[in-house]
């Protein structure tokens, strides 16, 4: 009898310990939107992103998929001056997050013509005319911003890629980029 009572107590304690009352559970939608303050000396600024991810307070990075199941996403910053487009979107477990990481793999300036089509896509056709590749020595940008993702909800982060502050002419027609990206809002 005593062993049954002890077993029942242990089972009740185990069930209580396994139940979580520390925070929300479930999966929610998280979207990173991109807008721009563009590089003023070009008609088109094509930036290719290879990753967008969110960092959980517990320490893990969760990569957000790009639209169209693409492995990268190219955006024309000049088309995002008075507009916004989706950079990455996907499910996140409810909880506390500490930052977002954006990885830029390439950039090209186009001086004569604007690119046609949508502001962001899996690929953007480069316009005709004079262009210059932009060296991107360190394309990883970590945006330190604490935010909460609530269970069964949608959270959107709007980020601003500042083209004028990010791109600098180094001489001999060469350009270099140190991405300057800020968080505008989290809703």
RABELDA-V268242 format. One record per residue. N is the residue number from 0. RES is the residue in one letter. PSI is psi in degrees with one decimal (999 if undefined). NEAR is the number of other C-alpha atoms within 8 Angstrom. Layout:
N&RES&PSI&NEAR, N&RES&PSI&NEAR
//
This chain:
0&X&-44.4&4, 1&X&-40.2&5, 2&X&-33.6&6, 3&X&-41.7&7, 4&X&-43.2&8, 5&X&-43.8&8, 6&X&-41.5&8, 7&X&-41.1&8, 8&X&-43.7&8, 9&X&-43.1&8, 10&X&-41.2&8, 11&X&-43.1&8, 12&X&-40.4&8, 13&X&-42.7&8, 14&X&-40.4&8, 15&X&-42.1&7, 16&X&-31.5&7, 17&X&-16.9&6, 18&X&141.6&6, 19&X&128.4&6, 20&X&17.1&4, 21&X&-13.0&4, 22&X&-177.9&6, 23&X&151.3&8, 24&X&168.2&8, 25&X&173.6&8, 26&X&142.9&10, 27&X&168.0&15, 28&X&133.5&12, 29&X&129.4&13, 30&X&134.5&13, 31&X&118.0&12, 32&X&148.1&13, 33&X&135.9&13, 34&X&175.7&15, 35&X&149.4&13, 36&X&100.8&12, 37&X&166.8&13, 38&X&116.2&12, 39&X&-15.6&7, 40&X&5.9&5, 41&X&159.4&10, 42&X&-20.2&12, 43&X&134.7&14, 44&X&99.8&15, 45&X&119.1&13, 46&X&129.8&13, 47&X&126.8&12, 48&X&137.9&13, 49&X&-12.9&11, 50&X&143.6&11, 51&X&125.5&14, 52&X&156.8&11, 53&X&143.9&13, 54&X&118.8&13, 55&X&147.7&13, 56&X&-28.0&8, 57&X&-7.9&4, 58&X&-4.5&6, 59&X&147.5&7, 60&X&135.5&8, 61&X&117.5&9, 62&X&132.5&8, 63&X&132.0&12, 64&X&150.1&10, 65&X&160.1&12, 66&X&157.5&12, 67&X&21.1&5, 68&X&31.6&6, 69&X&158.9&9, 70&X&-10.1&7, 71&X&169.9&10, 72&X&129.4&15, 73&X&135.0&13, 74&X&141.4&12, 75&X&105.7&14, 76&X&-31.0&17, 77&X&-28.1&11, 78&X&-4.7&9, 79&X&17.9&15, 80&X&-48.6&11, 81&X&25.2&7, 82&X&175.7&7, 83&X&153.3&9, 84&X&159.5&10, 85&X&128.9&11, 86&X&-49.3&13, 87&X&149.1&12, 88&X&142.4&13, 89&X&-180.0&9, 90&X&141.1&9, 91&X&144.7&10, 92&X&139.0&10, 93&X&142.4&14, 94&X&-167.6&12, 95&X&135.1&10, 96&X&150.1&13, 97&X&-22.0&12, 98&X&167.3&13, 99&X&139.2&12, 100&X&131.9&13, 101&X&130.7&14, 102&X&121.3&11, 103&X&124.0&13, 104&X&-27.8&10, 105&X&160.1&10, 106&X&143.1&13, 107&X&136.0&11, 108&X&139.9&13, 109&X&119.0&16, 110&X&-27.1&11, 111&X&-36.1&10, 112&X&155.0&10, 113&X&152.4&8, 114&X&148.0&10, 115&X&161.1&7, 116&X&-164.8&5, 117&X&156.9&5, 118&X&-37.1&10, 119&X&141.4&13, 120&X&173.4&10, 121&X&-38.7&11, 122&X&145.5&7, 123&X&127.4&13, 124&X&128.1&6, 125&X&137.3&7, 126&X&159.5&9, 127&X&156.9&6, 128&X&-172.5&8, 129&X&135.5&7, 130&X&167.0&9, 131&X&131.1&10, 132&X&149.7&9, 133&X&123.0&13, 134&X&132.9&9, 135&X&82.9&12, 136&X&-38.3&7, 137&X&94.5&5, 138&X&-2.6&11, 139&X&126.0&8, 140&X&126.6&10, 141&X&121.9&8, 142&X&101.4&11, 143&X&109.1&7, 144&X&112.1&9, 145&X&136.0&8, 146&X&154.1&9, 147&X&135.8&8, 148&X&115.4&15, 149&X&150.9&10, 150&X&140.1&12, 151&X&46.2&9, 152&X&176.6&8, 153&X&128.6&10, 154&X&135.5&11, 155&X&131.5&10, 156&X&127.0&13, 157&X&123.9&12, 158&X&151.2&13, 159&X&119.9&12, 160&X&112.6&15, 161&X&97.6&13, 162&X&-44.1&14, 163&X&-39.1&10, 164&X&-18.7&9, 165&X&-33.9&11, 166&X&130.5&13, 167&X&138.2&9, 168&X&130.4&8, 169&X&-7.7&8, 170&X&158.5&6, 171&X&33.1&4, 172&X&13.7&7, 173&X&149.4&10, 174&X&150.4&13, 175&X&147.5&12, 176&X&129.4&11, 177&X&97.2&10, 178&X&128.8&12, 179&X&106.9&10, 180&X&132.8&10, 181&X&153.9&8, 182&X&123.3&11, 183&X&-45.9&8, 184&X&158.3&7, 185&X&121.1&9, 186&X&999&5
//
